[in-house]
Amino acid sequence: MNWDRIEGNWKQAKGAIKEKWGRLTDDEFDVIAGNKDKLVGKIQEAYGCTREEAEKQVGSFVEGYKDEGAARH
């Protein structure tokens, strides 16, 4: 799984991302709109971690994310 797939299915992926990073608000998700760099920045702000740590978290999420829509095909 790569970020392009998540970005393309942002509405579906948003739910899983909200579960992982619950401190992010709906308004922040609207700003992120599938942009990986913006997600990393918002995680960094909300959780007080370094950019490197936020990038690692997003990378781990991307590796583990299962596209539910693709699983049904």
C-alpha positions, 0 to 999 in steps of 0.5 A: 500500500502506498500513500497514493492509494490512501489519498485517492480513497481519502474519504474511506481512509479518513475513518481509520486515520481518525481512529489512529490519531483521535486528537485531530479534528474534522476541520484539520482533516478538511485541511489535510484533504489527503496530503501526507505532508499536512497529515504529518504536520498536524500529527506533529502539532497535536501530539508534540512529537518530532517531524521524524516521529510523525513521519514514522507513524504515518509510514507504519500506518500506510504499511498496515492500512488495508483498503476495505474497498479493495478487499471487496473486489 
